[in-house]
Amino acid sequence: MQPNQGGGLLGAVSFKPLIYGYSNARVRAMRRFLLTRRGAEDMLKMNTNAAVAEYLSRTAYRESFANMPLKVTDEERVELAIQRNFAATAQKLLRVAPAITRPTLEAFLGRYDIHNIQTILLARKLGKAPEETERLLIPAGNISRQEIARLIGAKSADEFYAVLRSTAFGAKFFASASIRKIPRAQIKAIFQPGADEEKLELFLSALDFYYYESASSVILSSDKDASAILDILRSEADAKNVMTSMRLRRGGADKKVIMEHMVGGGRMSRSQLEKLAAAKDVHEQVSIASSFFISQTGKAEFGEAEKLYKSDGQLSHFEVVFERSIARRSLHALRRSIMSIGALIGFLFLKEQEVSNITKIVRAKALGIAPEKAAEMLVLV
């Protein structure tokens, strides 16, 4: 006979404060150290990246500045510190997470494996040095640092393919439906430094498709505690599809090519995606994509982004609006997900955005971009 809830083993296992109490308390404590809007504004006003590094070294990033390489710029020093800090944060969450939630958390961390593989491939195409490539990575996924180093150091397309396939991630990815339509010989050709750009883009899209499909399948939509996280992932997939369709349409791609680059896992139906892909220009796509936004705030920001796009032709205005919308949803998930995995992943989303904001600030200073222009790129909630 099944014990009563609150008594016996089943009651203990299903008692959420017992499962999530410790991990959620740790997340609440960690949230106090997230960068505030005031902190971001203060860094924007600073004249140099040396000042930004000094500021961050007096915050929760302090230990991440230890043992820096000797020959790095102030921009590189900040980026390396925030990269280390984010990786340490992800590992800390894995340590404090209840055992039953770790498969979901590990599936979510797969987004950084995707980021790293895509970054390494693009760096190979551009002929970047290994140390420059490494600075752009986020070592918070499931591919180990040793495996990342081997991918960066691969001397040929065959070697890169062999290393990637030997990882646990690669074994699953190359067995998935997202990559089966690309012949193996063609995949290896993509890994060449001078790879055909269209074929490379198709492979990068296959990586995104794999992530959103696999991560969404791990998070059960019937579980109300995970539904907020599933909603954020779906929103990300929709945003990626909108931005991809905009870039490709502006580049002259036809509907068939655009649809080949769409990822799964979003809320937009295939018919909606096909309308996006068939739209004659970005302005027509904007009217279709506006359904992404639920709140009037989001709709108004998207409308403002279109005005800015008309004035300067920069698609980045739309990307910032999507990022802000997803950040707000992440904050909402963190606030409402009491005693659940939603608090852990919601926090990671916000931490990821913090790292992105600091990166934008130091790169803007390195490029001499005015603080007010850099502020437009930040996502603060």
C-alpha positions in Angstrom: 0.0 0.0 0.0 1.3 3.5 -0.9 2.3 5.6 2.2 0.5 8.9 2.8 2.2 12.0 1.4 4.3 13.4 4.2 5.0 10.0 5.7 7.2 7.1 4.7 9.8 7.0 1.9 7.5 8.2 -0.9 6.4 11.2 1.2 10.1 12.1 1.9 11.0 11.9 -1.8 8.1 14.0 -2.9 8.5 16.6 -0.2 9.9 19.6 -2.2 11.4 21.6 0.6 13.5 18.5 1.5 14.6 18.1 -2.1 15.1 21.7 -3.2 15.5 23.6 0.1 19.3 23.6 0.1 19.9 24.3 -3.6 17.2 27.0 -3.8 18.7 28.7 -0.7 22.1 28.7 -2.4 20.7 30.2 -5.5 18.9 33.0 -3.5 22.3 33.7 -1.9 24.1 33.8 -5.2 21.5 36.0 -6.8 22.5 38.8 -4.4 25.9 39.0 -6.2 24.5 39.5 -9.7 25.5 42.7 -11.4 22.9 45.5 -10.7 21.7 48.0 -13.3 23.7 50.6 -11.3 26.8 48.5 -11.6 26.5 48.2 -15.4 25.9 52.0 -15.6 29.0 52.7 -13.5 31.1 50.5 -15.8 29.8 52.2 -18.9 31.0 55.5 -17.5 34.5 54.3 -16.9 37.1 55.5 -19.3 39.2 52.3 -19.7 38.9 48.5 -19.4 41.6 48.7 -16.7 39.1 50.6 -14.6 36.4 47.9 -15.4 38.8 45.2 -14.3 39.6 47.0 -11.1 35.9 47.5 -10.4 35.1 43.8 -11.0 38.0 42.6 -8.9 36.3 44.1 -5.9 33.1 42.1 -6.5 32.1 38.4 -6.7 34.5 38.2 -9.7 37.5 38.8 -7.4 38.9 35.2 -7.4 38.5 34.9 -11.1 41.2 37.5 -11.7 43.9 35.4 -10.0 46.8 33.8 -12.0 46.1 35.7 -15.2 48.4 35.1 -18.2 51.1 37.8 -18.4 50.6 39.1 -21.9 46.9 39.9 -22.1 45.1 43.2 -22.7 42.7 44.7 -20.2 39.8 43.6 -22.4 41.1 40.0 -22.5 41.7 40.0 -18.8 38.1 40.9 -18.1 36.7 38.4 -20.6 38.8 35.6 -19.2 37.7 36.4 -15.6 34.0 36.4 -16.5 34.5 33.2 -18.5 36.1 31.5 -15.5 33.5 32.9 -13.1 30.6 31.6 -15.2 32.1 28.1 -15.6 32.6 28.0 -11.8 29.0 29.1 -11.2 27.7 26.4 -13.5 29.8 23.7 -11.7 28.6 25.0 -8.3 25.0 24.7 -9.4 25.6 21.1 -10.6 27.1 20.3 -7.2 24.2 21.7 -5.1 21.4 20.5 -7.5 19.3 17.6 -6.3 20.3 14.3 -8.0 16.9 14.0 -9.8 17.4 17.4 -11.5 21.0 16.8 -12.8 20.0 15.3 -16.2 17.9 18.4 -16.9 20.6 20.7 -15.7 23.2 18.9 -17.8 20.9 19.0 -20.9 20.6 22.8 -20.4 24.4 23.2 -20.1 24.6 21.6 -23.5 24.0 25.1 -24.9 27.6 26.0 -24.0 28.9 22.9 -25.9 27.0 24.2 -28.9 28.4 27.7 -28.4 31.9 26.4 -28.1 31.8 24.1 -31.2 30.3 26.9 -33.3 32.9 29.4 -32.1 35.8 27.1 -32.8 34.5 26.4 -36.3 34.1 30.1 -37.1 37.5 30.8 -35.6 39.1 28.1 -37.8 37.4 29.6 -40.9 38.8 33.1 -39.9 42.2 31.7 -39.2 42.3 32.9 -35.6 45.1 31.8 -33.2 44.3 29.1 -30.6 44.7 31.5 -27.7 42.3 34.0 -29.3 39.8 31.2 -29.9 40.0 30.0 -26.3 39.2 33.4 -25.0 35.8 33.4 -26.8 34.7 30.1 -25.3 32.4 29.3 -22.3 33.8 26.2 -20.6 30.6 25.4 -18.7 29.2 22.6 -20.9 29.7 18.8 -20.9 32.7 18.8 -23.2 35.8 18.8 -21.0 38.6 21.4 -21.2 41.0 18.7 -22.5 38.5 17.9 -25.4 38.1 21.6 -26.1 41.9 22.0 -26.3 42.1 19.0 -28.8 39.3 20.6 -31.0 41.1 23.9 -31.0 44.4 22.3 -31.8 43.1 19.9 -34.6 45.5 20.1 -37.5 43.1 18.9 -40.2 39.4 18.4 -40.9 39.7 14.7 -40.3 41.3 15.2 -36.9 38.6 17.7 -35.9 35.9 15.3 -37.0 37.5 12.4 -35.1 37.9 14.5 -31.9 34.4 15.8 -32.0 32.9 12.4 -32.7 34.9 10.9 -29.8 33.2 13.1 -27.2 30.0 12.0 -25.4 28.3 15.1 -26.9 29.6 14.3 -30.5 28.5 10.6 -30.3 24.9 11.7 -29.5 24.9 14.6 -32.0 26.1 12.5 -35.0 23.6 9.8 -34.2 20.7 12.4 -34.1 18.2 13.2 -36.8 19.4 16.8 -36.9 22.6 15.8 -38.8 21.6 12.7 -40.7 20.7 14.7 -43.9 24.3 16.0 -44.3 26.6 13.3 -45.8 29.8 12.5 -43.7 32.1 13.6 -46.5 30.4 17.0 -46.7 30.6 17.3 -42.9 34.4 16.8 -43.0 34.6 19.4 -45.8 32.8 21.9 -43.5 35.7 21.6 -41.0 38.2 22.9 -43.5 39.4 26.5 -42.7 38.1 27.7 -46.1 34.8 25.9 -45.9 31.8 26.9 -48.0 29.9 29.5 -46.0 26.4 28.2 -46.8 27.3 24.6 -45.9 28.9 25.8 -42.7 25.8 27.7 -41.8 23.7 24.6 -42.4 25.9 22.7 -40.0 25.7 25.4 -37.3 21.9 25.3 -37.6 22.0 21.5 -37.2 23.8 22.1 -33.9 21.2 24.5 -32.7 18.4 22.2 -33.9 19.9 19.3 -31.9 20.2 21.4 -28.7 16.6 22.7 -28.7 15.1 19.4 -29.5 17.2 17.4 -27.0 16.9 20.0 -24.2 13.2 20.3 -24.7 12.7 16.6 -24.6 14.4 16.3 -21.2 12.2 18.9 -19.6 8.7 17.4 -19.3 6.0 19.9 -20.3 3.6 18.2 -18.0 5.7 19.1 -15.0 4.5 22.6 -13.9 7.8 23.2 -12.1 9.7 22.8 -15.4 7.1 24.5 -17.6 8.6 27.9 -17.1 12.0 26.7 -18.3 10.5 25.0 -21.2 8.8 28.2 -22.1 12.1 30.1 -22.0 13.8 27.5 -24.3 10.9 27.7 -26.7 11.1 31.5 -26.7 14.8 31.2 -27.5 14.2 28.9 -30.4 11.5 31.2 -31.8 13.8 34.2 -31.4 16.7 32.4 -33.2 14.4 31.4 -36.0 13.2 35.0 -36.5 16.7 36.4 -36.5 18.0 33.7 -38.8 15.1 34.3 -41.3 15.8 38.0 -41.2 19.5 37.6 -41.9 19.0 35.1 -44.7 16.1 37.1 -46.3 18.2 40.2 -46.3 21.0 38.2 -47.8 18.8 37.1 -50.7 18.1 33.5 -49.6 14.9 31.9 -50.8 12.2 30.2 -48.8 13.7 26.7 -49.2 17.1 27.7 -47.9 15.7 29.7 -45.0 13.5 26.7 -43.9 16.6 24.5 -43.9 18.1 26.7 -41.2 15.1 26.7 -38.9 15.5 25.0 -35.5 12.8 23.0 -33.7 11.6 23.2 -30.2 9.8 26.6 -30.5 6.2 27.6 -30.2 5.9 29.0 -33.7 4.2 26.5 -36.0 5.6 25.3 -39.3 3.1 27.5 -41.1 4.3 30.5 -39.2 7.9 29.7 -40.0 7.0 29.3 -43.7 5.3 32.7 -43.7 8.5 34.2 -42.2 10.6 32.4 -44.8 8.3 33.6 -47.6 8.1 37.2 -46.5 9.4 39.6 -49.1 11.5 41.7 -46.7 12.4 42.3 -43.0 9.5 44.7 -42.5 7.0 42.0 -43.5 8.8 39.6 -41.2 8.5 42.0 -38.3 4.7 42.0 -38.5 4.7 38.2 -38.5 7.2 38.0 -35.6 5.4 40.5 -33.4 3.2 37.6 -32.1 6.2 36.4 -30.2 5.6 39.2 -27.6 2.9 38.7 -25.1 3.2 42.0 -23.2 2.7 45.5 -24.5 6.2 46.3 -23.3 7.7 43.8 -25.6 5.5 44.8 -28.6 6.4 48.5 -28.1 10.1 47.7 -27.9 9.9 45.6 -31.1 8.1 48.4 -32.8 10.8 50.8 -31.7 13.5 48.4 -33.0 11.9 48.5 -36.4 12.1 52.3 -36.4 15.8 52.1 -35.5 16.3 49.4 -38.2 14.8 51.7 -40.8 17.3 54.4 -39.8 20.5 52.4 -39.8 19.8 48.9 -41.2 21.1 47.1 -38.1 19.4 43.8 -37.3 21.0 43.9 -33.8 18.2 46.2 -32.6 15.8 43.2 -32.9 18.2 40.9 -31.2 18.4 43.1 -28.1 14.6 43.2 -27.9 14.4 39.4 -28.0 17.2 39.2 -25.4 15.4 41.6 -23.0 12.1 39.7 -23.4 13.8 36.4 -22.6 15.7 37.9 -19.6 12.4 39.2 -18.2 10.9 35.7 -18.6 14.0 34.2 -16.9 13.6 36.6 -13.9 9.9 35.7 -13.7 10.8 32.0 -13.7 13.4 32.6 -10.9 10.9 34.5 -8.8 8.0 32.1 -9.2 9.9 28.8 -9.2 10.1 28.2 -5.4 11.4 24.8 -4.5 12.1 23.6 -8.1 14.7 23.3 -10.8 13.2 26.5 -12.3 15.1 28.6 -9.7 18.5 27.0 -10.7 18.0 27.4 -14.5 16.4 30.8 -14.2 19.4 32.0 -12.3 21.8 30.6 -15.0 19.9 32.5 -17.7 20.3 35.7 -15.7 24.0 35.0 -15.0 24.5 34.3 -18.7 23.0 37.7 -19.5 25.3 39.4 -17.0 28.3 37.9 -18.7 27.0 39.1 -22.1 26.5 42.6 -20.7 30.0 42.8 -19.3 31.4 41.5 -22.6 29.5 44.1 -24.6 30.8 46.9 -22.3 34.5 46.0 -22.6 34.4 45.4 -26.3 32.6 48.7 -26.8 35.4 50.4 -24.9 38.1 48.6 -26.9 36.4 49.7 -30.1 35.9 53.3 -28.9 32.1 53.1 -29.0 30.4 55.9 -27.0 28.8 54.8 -23.7 25.3 55.9 -24.8 25.6 53.6 -27.9 26.9 50.7 -25.8 24.1 51.2 -23.4 21.6 50.4 -26.2 23.1 47.0 -26.6 22.8 46.0 -22.9 20.0 43.8 -21.5 19.1 45.0 -18.0 16.0 43.8 -16.1 
